[in-house]
Amino acid sequence: MKFNLNMVLAALLGTVFVLMTVSFISEAIFDPHHPEKEGFVIEVAETPGGGAPVAEEETPIAVLLVDANAEAGERVFKRCQACHTDTEGGPNKVGPNLWDVVDRPIASHEGFSYSAAMQDFSEGGSKLWTYENLNVFIKAPKKDVPGTAMGFAGLSSDKDRADLIAYLSTMSNDPVPFPEPPAEDDAAAAEDGAATDDGAATGDGAGEAGEGAEASPSQGSEPAPAATDEAAGDADAGPANPQGTTAEPTDNPEATPPGAADVEQPEKSE
């Protein structure tokens, strides 16, 4: 019995020894790599303005109306005919009659019951359905007038809105003229022309200044030989040359040291 127990213990110890040996050998062969930080870094491209949404720049209605087509707007108005009429003296439906709607006071059409939100938006009838107000409202009615009873989702297309508004402007005995588009292009062209003129004037001034700068050294360099001649005359007026004659220049001016022209040459003086 004791012998069998020893055999079982020896088998267990041998098994543990083999497992530990295999584990050590595996770690020695396959060195596990542990990253410094768990997980993966996801790079997200930064958007302009620190992630803030970029607001879309609205095109003024005056610019949109330049290329507007009233005939195309009449086709767009068919989407509105279920709720509105556009004839003079036409009845109200779900929405008010839209004859002569441009520049009409908001929430002022007779016989129509406007929502409280539209009445508040009208500011007591002081606000008008101008071209710009119509453009903003038709684009997104519930966004422009929260709480309005109008169920129309709006027209997101700039061209469709411009065509529709151009058509509504014709539904009047005295159509309101379209607003003048901003003259940004003309102003920019004028500024560019002024900048060009200023640049040309600056270039001319610089050229004149350069000519003056070039002329100055030539004018200022002429007195220098005179001063040298005077100095030579003063040197000749001394006792070494009583007759006041000046020394003749040497045949090799480059070899003559500075001031040699002022020194009397005894071998050539007579």
C-alpha positions as CSV (number, residue, x, y, z in Angstrom):
1,M,0.0,0.0,0.0
2,K,2.8,2.3,0.9
3,F,4.6,1.5,-2.3
4,N,1.5,2.4,-4.4
5,L,1.2,5.8,-2.6
6,N,4.7,6.6,-3.3
7,M,4.2,5.9,-7.0
8,V,1.1,8.1,-7.1
9,L,3.0,11.0,-5.5
10,A,5.9,10.5,-7.8
11,A,3.6,10.6,-10.8
12,L,2.0,13.8,-9.6
13,L,5.3,15.5,-8.9
14,G,6.6,14.4,-12.3
15,T,3.6,15.8,-14.0
16,V,4.0,19.1,-12.2
17,F,7.6,19.2,-13.0
18,V,7.0,18.6,-16.7
19,L,4.3,21.3,-16.9
20,M,6.5,23.8,-15.2
21,T,9.4,23.0,-17.5
22,V,7.2,23.4,-20.6
23,S,5.9,26.7,-19.2
24,F,9.4,28.1,-18.6
25,I,10.6,26.9,-22.0
26,S,7.6,28.5,-23.8
27,E,8.1,31.8,-22.1
28,A,11.8,31.7,-23.0
29,I,11.0,31.1,-26.7
30,F,7.9,33.3,-27.0
31,D,8.5,36.5,-25.1
32,P,5.0,38.1,-24.6
33,H,4.8,41.8,-25.6
34,H,2.7,44.0,-23.4
35,P,1.8,47.5,-24.8
36,E,2.5,50.6,-22.7
37,K,-1.2,51.6,-22.9
38,E,-4.1,49.2,-23.3
39,G,-6.3,49.6,-26.3
40,F,-5.8,51.5,-29.6
41,V,-5.5,55.2,-30.2
42,I,-8.2,56.5,-32.6
43,E,-7.2,59.6,-34.5
44,V,-10.0,62.0,-35.2
45,A,-9.5,64.8,-37.7
46,E,-10.0,68.2,-36.1
47,T,-12.7,70.3,-37.7
48,P,-12.3,74.1,-38.1
49,G,-13.3,76.1,-35.1
50,G,-12.6,73.5,-32.5
51,G,-15.3,71.1,-33.6
52,A,-18.0,73.7,-33.7
53,P,-20.5,73.4,-36.6
54,V,-19.7,75.8,-39.4
55,A,-22.7,78.0,-40.2
56,E,-23.8,78.0,-43.8
57,E,-23.7,81.4,-45.4
58,E,-27.1,82.4,-46.6
59,T,-27.4,83.9,-50.1
60,P,-29.4,87.2,-50.0
61,I,-32.7,87.0,-51.7
62,A,-31.7,90.0,-53.8
63,V,-29.0,87.9,-55.4
64,L,-31.3,84.9,-55.9
65,L,-34.0,87.0,-57.6
66,V,-31.5,88.1,-60.3
67,D,-31.9,84.7,-62.0
68,A,-35.4,83.9,-60.8
69,N,-38.0,82.6,-63.2
70,A,-41.7,83.4,-62.4
71,E,-42.9,80.8,-64.8
72,A,-40.9,78.1,-63.0
73,G,-42.3,79.6,-59.8
74,E,-45.8,79.0,-60.9
75,R,-45.1,75.3,-61.2
76,V,-43.6,75.3,-57.7
77,F,-46.7,77.0,-56.4
78,K,-48.7,73.9,-57.3
79,R,-47.4,72.4,-54.1
80,C,-49.1,75.2,-52.2
81,Q,-52.5,75.1,-53.9
82,A,-53.9,72.6,-51.4
83,C,-53.8,75.3,-48.7
84,H,-53.6,78.7,-50.5
85,T,-55.2,80.6,-53.4
86,D,-53.3,83.2,-55.4
87,T,-56.1,85.0,-57.2
88,E,-57.5,88.5,-56.4
89,G,-60.3,88.1,-53.9
90,G,-59.7,84.4,-53.7
91,P,-61.0,82.5,-50.7
92,N,-59.0,81.4,-47.7
93,K,-58.3,77.7,-47.3
94,V,-56.2,76.1,-44.7
95,G,-53.9,79.1,-45.2
96,P,-54.7,82.7,-46.2
97,N,-55.1,84.0,-49.7
98,L,-51.7,85.0,-51.1
99,W,-52.8,87.7,-53.6
100,D,-50.7,90.8,-53.1
101,V,-48.7,89.1,-50.3
102,V,-45.4,90.9,-50.9
103,D,-45.0,93.7,-48.4
104,R,-48.3,92.9,-46.8
105,P,-48.3,93.1,-43.0
106,I,-47.9,89.7,-41.5
107,A,-51.0,88.0,-40.0
108,S,-53.3,90.7,-41.4
109,H,-55.4,89.1,-44.1
110,E,-59.1,89.6,-43.4
111,G,-61.2,86.6,-42.5
112,F,-58.3,84.3,-41.6
113,S,-57.6,83.1,-38.1
114,Y,-53.9,83.1,-37.5
115,S,-52.1,81.1,-34.9
116,A,-50.8,82.8,-31.7
117,A,-47.3,82.1,-32.8
118,M,-47.8,84.0,-36.1
119,Q,-49.5,86.9,-34.4
120,D,-46.6,87.2,-32.0
121,F,-44.2,87.0,-34.9
122,S,-46.0,89.9,-36.7
123,E,-45.3,92.2,-33.7
124,G,-48.7,93.7,-33.9
125,G,-48.7,93.9,-37.7
126,S,-45.6,96.1,-37.8
127,K,-43.6,93.4,-39.7
128,L,-44.1,93.0,-43.4
129,W,-43.8,90.0,-45.7
130,T,-40.8,91.5,-47.4
131,Y,-38.8,89.5,-50.0
132,E,-36.3,88.6,-47.3
133,N,-38.9,87.6,-44.7
134,L,-40.7,85.4,-47.3
135,N,-37.4,83.8,-48.3
136,V,-36.5,82.9,-44.7
137,F,-40.1,81.7,-43.8
138,I,-40.6,79.6,-46.9
139,K,-37.2,77.8,-46.4
140,A,-38.2,76.5,-42.9
141,P,-41.6,77.8,-41.6
142,K,-41.4,76.0,-38.2
143,K,-37.9,77.1,-37.6
144,D,-38.6,80.7,-38.5
145,V,-41.9,80.8,-36.6
146,P,-41.9,78.1,-33.9
147,G,-45.4,77.0,-33.1
148,T,-46.9,78.0,-36.4
149,A,-49.9,76.0,-37.6
150,M,-48.4,75.8,-41.1
151,G,-47.6,72.1,-41.8
152,F,-45.4,72.8,-44.9
153,A,-41.9,71.5,-44.4
154,G,-40.3,74.2,-46.5
155,L,-38.2,74.6,-49.6
156,S,-34.5,74.0,-49.1
157,S,-33.6,74.8,-52.7
158,D,-32.6,78.4,-53.3
159,K,-33.7,78.3,-56.9
160,D,-37.2,77.0,-56.0
161,R,-37.7,79.6,-53.4
162,A,-36.5,82.4,-55.6
163,D,-38.8,81.2,-58.5
164,L,-41.8,80.9,-56.2
165,I,-41.2,84.4,-54.7
166,A,-40.8,85.9,-58.1
167,Y,-44.2,84.3,-59.1
168,L,-45.9,85.6,-56.0
169,S,-44.6,89.1,-56.7
170,T,-46.6,89.0,-60.0
171,M,-49.8,88.2,-58.1
172,S,-50.5,91.9,-57.6
173,N,-51.9,94.9,-59.4
174,D,-48.8,96.9,-58.3
175,P,-45.9,94.5,-58.0
176,V,-43.2,95.4,-55.6
177,P,-39.8,95.9,-57.4
178,F,-37.1,93.4,-56.6
179,P,-34.4,94.6,-54.1
180,E,-31.1,95.7,-55.6
181,P,-28.3,93.1,-55.1
182,P,-25.4,94.3,-53.1
183,A,-22.7,95.9,-55.3
184,E,-19.9,93.9,-53.7
185,D,-18.3,93.0,-57.0
186,D,-18.2,96.7,-58.1
187,A,-16.8,97.8,-54.7
188,A,-14.2,95.0,-54.9
189,A,-13.2,96.1,-58.4
190,A,-13.0,99.7,-57.4
191,E,-10.7,98.7,-54.4
192,D,-8.6,96.6,-56.7
193,G,-8.3,99.5,-59.2
194,A,-7.3,101.9,-56.4
195,A,-4.7,99.5,-55.1
196,T,-3.3,99.2,-58.6
197,D,-3.1,102.9,-59.0
198,D,-1.4,103.3,-55.6
199,G,1.0,100.6,-56.5
200,A,1.9,102.3,-59.8
201,A,2.3,105.6,-58.0
202,T,4.5,104.0,-55.4
203,G,6.6,102.4,-58.2
204,D,7.0,105.8,-60.0
205,G,8.0,107.5,-56.7
206,A,10.5,104.7,-56.0
207,G,11.9,105.1,-59.6
208,E,12.3,108.9,-59.2
209,A,13.9,108.4,-55.8
210,G,16.3,105.9,-57.3
211,E,17.2,108.3,-60.1
212,G,17.8,111.0,-57.5
213,A,19.9,108.6,-55.5
214,E,21.9,107.7,-58.6
215,A,22.4,111.3,-59.5
216,S,23.6,112.3,-56.1
217,P,26.8,110.4,-56.0
218,S,27.8,111.7,-59.5
219,Q,27.1,115.3,-58.5
220,G,28.8,114.9,-55.1
221,S,31.8,113.2,-56.6
222,E,32.8,116.1,-58.8
223,P,34.1,118.4,-56.0
224,A,36.4,115.7,-54.7
225,P,39.1,116.2,-57.4
226,A,38.9,120.0,-56.8
227,A,39.6,119.5,-53.2
228,T,42.5,117.3,-54.1
229,D,43.8,120.0,-56.5
230,E,43.4,122.6,-53.8
231,A,45.4,120.4,-51.4
232,A,48.0,119.9,-54.1
233,G,48.1,123.7,-54.6
234,D,48.6,124.3,-50.9
235,A,51.4,121.8,-50.9
236,D,53.0,123.4,-53.9
237,A,52.8,126.9,-52.4
238,G,55.3,125.9,-49.7
239,P,59.1,126.6,-49.8
240,A,59.7,123.4,-51.7
241,N,58.2,124.9,-54.9
242,P,58.3,128.7,-54.8
243,Q,57.1,129.0,-58.4
244,G,53.7,127.2,-57.4
245,T,54.0,124.5,-60.1
246,T,52.3,121.2,-59.3
247,A,53.9,117.8,-59.6
248,E,53.3,115.9,-62.7
249,P,51.4,112.5,-62.3
250,T,53.4,109.4,-62.5
251,D,53.1,107.0,-65.4
252,N,51.6,104.3,-63.2
253,P,48.8,105.7,-61.0
254,E,48.0,102.4,-59.5
255,A,51.5,102.0,-58.1
256,T,51.5,105.5,-56.6
257,P,50.7,105.4,-52.9
258,P,47.9,107.7,-51.6
259,G,49.1,111.3,-51.3
260,A,51.9,110.8,-53.7
261,A,50.4,113.3,-56.1
262,D,50.8,116.0,-53.5
263,V,54.5,115.3,-52.9
264,E,57.0,117.2,-55.1
265,Q,59.0,115.1,-57.5
266,P,62.5,116.8,-57.4
267,E,63.8,115.0,-60.5
268,K,61.0,116.5,-62.7
269,S,60.8,120.0,-61.3
270,E,62.4,122.7,-63.3
